[in-house]
Amino acid sequence: MPSSKSSRSRDTQRETRRGPRTNGPTTGGGDLPLRIIPLGGVGEIGKNMYVVEYGDDIVVIDCGLMFPDEEMFGIDLVVPDVTYLRERRASVRAFLITHAHEDHVGGLPYVLPEFPGVPVYASTLARGLLGIKIKEHKLTSNPLLPLDPGDEQEIGPFTAIPFRISHSIPDAMGIALRTPVGTIVHTGDFKFDHTPVDGVLSDFAVLARLGEEGVLCLMSDSTRAESPGYTPSERTVGEAFKEIIEPLDGRVIIATFASNIARVQQVLDAAAAFDRKVSVVGRSMEQNFRIATELGYLRYDAGRIIPKDRISDTDPGRLVVATTGSQGEPMAGLARMANRDHRFVEIQPGDTVVVSASPIPGNEEYVARTIDNLFKAGANVIYHAIRHAHVSGHASQEELKLMLNLTRPKHFIPIHGEFRMQGQHGRLAIETGVAPDNVFIIENGTPIEFWADGTARRGQPVPAGYVFVDGLSVGDVGEIVLRDRRALASDGMFLVVVTVDKQTGDVIGRPEIITRGFVHLNEQDPIIEEAIARVMAAVENPGQHISEVGLLKSQIKDGMSRFLFEQTKRRPMVFPVVVEV
């Protein structure tokens, strides 16, 4: 339970608060299954989205995004495929948000327009941060409603009971959902931090009570299921910051996630310990800093904060800069500083840069490149391979076992992790007493159906693929487009322009060849000459009218593709263009 008196008082008040019942059709009776369907978040890190369905009522827990991997050329973001929900739009009663990290809420701006009027329930800080997204994307039809630990919210046949959990952002919650078939528990992202920075502990009592009452199914965070022992407390990072800053005479730049409010608080505390000023740099960092301050989640002396346009006027030995870019994002603050492209901060010899994060899988190359550029600029860089100035917000094996022992679920679905993590988490569940047949290692789109007699089984898969966000386009880019982009990136393009007489089909003039990303060729290159000859042979049909341009293009494409592979062992994309005159 919360350790501070004020927190206990707030939670006591919330115990008596009940939100309005969400109107809509409900289906009673115990002969219907409860269905849990992950649309994202299993077999991967990111785009968490879990559907809970009973009869004609659906609630959705989280709606996140995932950042593209190196094979997704030109893609900005990846969000869940909500085809299943779209087909049941009238049944969707609410979105429940566990916390405000992008992999749990980043998909909302792209999904909510499909569900006008459906409310979004979230905790105080999550509502504050989500308010920015909703305003930016001009979403006005979805009410943002309070759901804080200690509340109970009736939604159709469900009762949502949020409980406090420790994570790397304040106000993180798990959600227990009472259903006509039984209680399910979704842990959210969590760890058991016994010395949290804000002094607010996980709700062990609520978890134990749920376990006593009986949990039909536990859905639990698997991110660190491979890591033995316990995840260190967030408070250890603050001590590391102080040890790093104390002997330094120059400027200190600390990069972390903009949403890690507890980490930002420890930057402020460490700076104050050595009488340093703090400047916050980076659009998302500045926004979150402002919102967290307004809501009372950050505590500091306002006189120590200096605007970013006064950084150059401040004594370097008296300054700490908190910035974004710990994952090497090209447009984030740290990468731009490393590339000498930042308007307010230029890396100088004597600067110390602390990368307070571990690389997310897939980001290792970006992080390494940013660190290299920082060293080139003369900075001393402290990062994960040199010294730990970061701890995870996710539970290790002993904490995962504790969650299992507190809730004592009959069935178990490991979520939020890649398959090897889910598999290891499943083994931990079996060790703590869950029957092996009751552990479900599933893929996105695989429903698990729970029946009133306590049995569970897999259902028929539903659509649960990737939806790509490319600029202003959402879902217009699919696998076919990505395949073409991969081919272009791998072998380039070969454009053949042929002008023909519309009446006779005779070739007029010399075909033109343009290449991009292919072997550099000039007009006199033997390959070009031979390619032109092949084109002429493919289309030569003297004295006859060629009316089918599509056939002509096909002849050119097939002939050129074979020829180029014979000559270069490469398969550029061949684009035939036939101009009729």
C-alpha positions, -999 to 999 in steps of 0.1 A, spaced: 0 0 0 12 36 -4 37 46 22 28 83 26 -1 95 47 -14 117 19 -14 89 -6 -33 66 18 -58 94 23 -63 98 -14 -67 61 -19 -92 59 10 -113 86 -7 -111 67 -40 -124 35 -24 -158 53 -21 -158 67 -56 -177 48 -84 -179 60 -119 -211 60 -140 -221 27 -154 -212 25 -191 -244 20 -211 -247 -6 -238 -260 -41 -244 -248 -68 -221 -252 -105 -223 -259 -124 -191 -257 -161 -184 -228 -185 -177 -230 -204 -210 -209 -178 -229 -171 -179 -229 -149 -150 -218 -124 -144 -246 -90 -128 -242 -74 -118 -275 -40 -101 -278 -39 -78 -309 -3 -68 -301 22 -73 -273 30 -110 -275 59 -124 -294 72 -89 -296 82 -58 -276 57 -30 -283 22 -22 -296 5 -38 -265 -32 -42 -270 -55 -68 -253 -91 -74 -260 -114 -89 -233 -148 -100 -248 -179 -114 -232 -210 -118 -254 -217 -84 -270 -193 -64 -247 -157 -57 -253 -131 -37 -233 -96 -31 -246 -66 -28 -223 -39 -5 -237 -34 5 -273 3 10 -280 27 14 -309 60 -2 -319 89 15 -336 99 1 -370 129 -23 -375 156 -18 -401 137 -38 -427 107 -14 -426 120 12 -450 104 46 -447 79 35 -420 75 59 -390 55 37 -366 37 4 -364 3 1 -347 -20 -29 -341 -44 -42 -367 -79 -35 -353 -99 -53 -380 -115 -76 -354 -126 -46 -333 -137 -26 -363 -161 -54 -373 -175 -53 -337 -174 -15 -333 -208 -14 -316 -196 -38 -289 -165 -18 -278 -173 -2 -244 -140 13 -233 -102 15 -235 -84 10 -202 -49 24 -200 -23 9 -176 3 37 -180 14 64 -205 44 48 -222 43 49 -260 41 11 -263 9 12 -244 -8 44 -255 10 55 -287 -15 37 -310 -46 56 -296 -44 86 -320 -46 62 -350 -72 38 -335 -96 61 -316 -110 77 -348 -126 43 -357 -144 42 -323 -161 76 -318 -176 81 -284 -158 52 -267 -143 65 -234 -107 61 -225 -100 54 -188 -66 63 -173 -48 74 -142 -41 110 -134 -6 113 -150 -16 92 -179 -46 115 -185 -23 145 -184 1 131 -209 -27 117 -231 -43 151 -232 -14 164 -252 -18 136 -278 -55 140 -280 -51 178 -286 -23 173 -312 -44 148 -332 -77 168 -328 -95 139 -312 -127 153 -296 -152 125 -296 -136 102 -270 -140 113 -234 -109 109 -212 -121 97 -178 -104 90 -145 -95 55 -133 -71 56 -104 -60 29 -79 -87 25 -54 -115 31 -79 -139 5 -93 -155 11 -126 -185 -8 -140 -183 -13 -178 -211 -35 -191 -207 -69 -175 -172 -60 -163 -159 -43 -132 -124 -28 -136 -104 -26 -104 -70 -8 -110 -42 -14 -85 -9 5 -80 22 -11 -93 59 1 -96 73 9 -130 95 36 -146 67 61 -147 44 73 -118 8 62 -116 15 29 -134 -13 4 -128 -24 -32 -132 -60 -39 -138 -82 -66 -123 -113 -72 -143 -142 -90 -127 -162 -108 -154 -192 -132 -153 -168 -161 -158 -142 -151 -132 -115 -125 -124 -86 -118 -147 -56 -98 -137 -35 -78 -161 -3 -67 -144 7 -39 -168 44 -33 -169 57 -38 -134 85 -45 -109 84 -47 -71 104 -16 -60 106 -15 -22 123 19 -22 106 39 -51 116 74 -57 81 88 -50 76 65 -19 45 49 -34 46 11 -31 29 -15 -52 -5 -27 -39 6 -60 -24 -26 -62 -3 -49 -59 -33 -30 -86 -51 -31 -109 -22 -68 -103 -17 -75 -111 -54 -55 -143 -50 -76 -152 -19 -108 -146 -38 -96 -165 -68 -80 -154 -101 -92 -172 -132 -63 -159 -154 -31 -138 -148 -16 -119 -177 18 -108 -167 48 -88 -180 75 -111 -194 102 -85 -205 128 -97 -180 117 -133 -175 152 -144 -185 169 -124 -158 174 -141 -125 170 -124 -91 154 -90 -86 154 -58 -106 173 -31 -86 154 -2 -72 151 30 -93 166 48 -63 200 32 -71 201 54 -103 200 86 -82 230 74 -62 249 67 -94 241 102 -107 255 117 -76 287 96 -78 292 106 -114 285 143 -110 305 149 -78 341 149 -91 332 167 -124 341 203 -132 324 205 -166 289 203 -179 268 171 -174 243 160 -200 219 132 -190 198 114 -217 168 94 -207 133 85 -217 110 116 -216 83 96 -199 106 84 -171 95 110 -146 112 93 -116 145 94 -135 140 131 -142 133 137 -105 166 121 -97 184 143 -122 169 173 -104 179 159 -70 215 151 -80 219 186 -95 206 202 -64 230 181 -42 259 198 -60 244 233 -65 239 229 -102 212 244 -125 191 222 -147 179 228 -182 154 205 -199 159 200 -236 138 181 -262 102 185 -272 87 155 -255 109 160 -224 98 196 -221 61 186 -225 63 158 -200 83 180 -175 56 207 -177 27 183 -173 43 163 -144 51 196 -126 16 209 -130 2 176 -116 26 175 -87 48 145 -98 80 165 -99 94 185 -69 122 210 -73 133 246 -66 120 266 -96 150 289 -93 173 260 -104 156 256 -138 170 277 -166 155 279 -201 174 262 -229 182 295 -247 203 305 -216 225 273 -216 254 291 -233 253 318 -207 256 294 -177 289 283 -161 294 247 -175 306 236 -140 272 246 -126 249 230 -152 231 197 -158 211 192 -190 183 166 -191 175 156 -227 159 130 -249 176 107 -273 188 78 -251 179 54 -279 199 72 -306 168 85 -324 181 107 -353 159 137 -346 161 136 -307 182 159 -286 212 138 -279 218 127 -315 215 162 -328 240 174 -301 264 146 -312 260 157 -348 266 194 -339 231 201 -352 214 213 -320 204 249 -317 211 253 -280 237 227 -270 270 220 -288 291 192 -274 325 204 -262 356 188 -247 350 185 -210 314 176 -213 302 144 -197 273 126 -213 254 100 -193 232 77 -214 207 66 -187 190 37 -206 198 4 -222 193 0 -259 159 -14 -269 164 -44 -291 168 -31 -327 182 2 -316 217 -9 -307 232 5 -340 216 39 -335 228 41 -299 263 30 -308 265 56 -336 254 84 -313 279 74 -286 307 73 -313 298 108 -325 298 121 -289 333 107 -283 344 123 -316 331 157 -304 353 154 -273 328 143 -247 333 117 -220 304 92 -224 291 70 -197 268 43 -211 254 9 -203 286 -11 -212 308 11 -191 288 18 -160 252 13 -150 233 46 -147 200 28 -155 178 1 -141 149 -16 -158 113 -9 -149 104 -46 -154 103 -74 -130 130 -101 -129 124 -138 -122 119 -136 -84 95 -108 -87 76 -126 -114 73 -156 -91 61 -133 -63 33 -120 -86 23 -155 -94 23 -166 -57 3 -135 -47 -24 -140 -73 -24 -178 -75 -40 -179 -109 -57 -210 -124 -46 -201 -159 -16 -180 -170 -9 -160 -202 26 -144 -203 24 -112 -223 47 -82 -232 77 -101 -244 93 -120 -272 86 -158 -275 117 -169 -256 107 -145 -227 71 -158 -227 84 -194 -227 107 -188 -197 79 -170 -179 56 -200 -186 82 -223 -169 83 -200 -139 45 -202 -137 47 -240 -137 73 -239 -110 50 -219 -88 21 -244 -92 2 -235 -124 -8 -267 -143 13 -270 -175 -19 -274 -196 -31 -240 -181 -1 -220 -194 -8 -204 -228 22 -192 -249 3 -175 -277 7 -153 -307 -10 -121 -316 -46 -128 -327 -49 -161 -308 -80 -161 -285 -81 -179 -253 -117 -188 -243 -126 -193 -206 -158 -211 -196 -179 -210 -165 -167 -245 -155 -131 -232 -152 -118 -247 -184 -100 -228 -211 -90 -235 -247 -76 -218 -278 -100 -203 -302 -97 -196 -340 -72 -169 -348 -83 -134 -357 -65 -108 -378 -37 -92 -358 -10 -80 -381 10 -48 -385 -5 -15 -396 22 9 -409 21 46 -403 40 64 -431 38 101 -428 1 110 -429 -7 76 -443 -21 50 -419 -25 15 -432 -20 24 -469 15 9 -469 14 -29 -468 37 -58 -472 37 -55 -510 50 -19 -508 76 -29 -482 88 -57 -503 93 -33 -532 111 -9 -509 134 -37 -497 141 -46 -533 149 -10 -542 172 -7 -512 189 -40 -521 194 -38 -559 182 -5 -570 160 3 -601 164 1 -638 141 24 -658 136 18 -696 118 44 -716 106 34 -751 88 56 -776 67 38 -802 45 48 -831 9 45 -820 -3 33 -854 25 9 -864 41 0 -831 76 8 -845 102 21 -821 109 58 -826 144 69 -817 168 53 -792 153 38 -759 165 57 -728 178 39 -698 180 55 -663 194 37 -632 192 45 -595 209 25 -568 222 0 -594 257 -4 -608 269 30 -621 266 30 -658 272 55 -686 258 57 -721 289 40 -736 289 11 -712 287 -23 -730 259 -34 -707 238 -3 -717 244 -10 -754 235 -46 -750 204 -37 -729 192 -13 -756 197 -40 -782 177 -65 -761 149 -39 -757 148 -33 -795 146 -71 -801 119 -75 -775 96 -49 -790 105 -51 -827 74 -60 -847 77 -42 -880 46 -34 -900 21 -45 -874 0 -24 -850 7 -32 -814 -24 -22 -794 -16 -39 -761 9 -17 -742 7 -40 -712 21 -69 -732 49 -47 -745 58 -36 -710 58 -72 -699 81 -83 -727 106 -55 -719 105 -63 -681 110 -100 -685 138 -96 -711 156 -70 -691 153 -88 -658 169 -120 -673 196 -100 -690 206 -80 -660 208 -110 -638 230 -128 -664 253 -98 -665 255 -87 -629 239 -114 -607 216 -87 -593 179 -82 -596 171 -45 -598 134 -35 -601 128 -30 -638 103 -2 -647 93 -2 -684 77 30 -697 61 29 -731 53 63 -746 29 62 -777 32 91 -802 
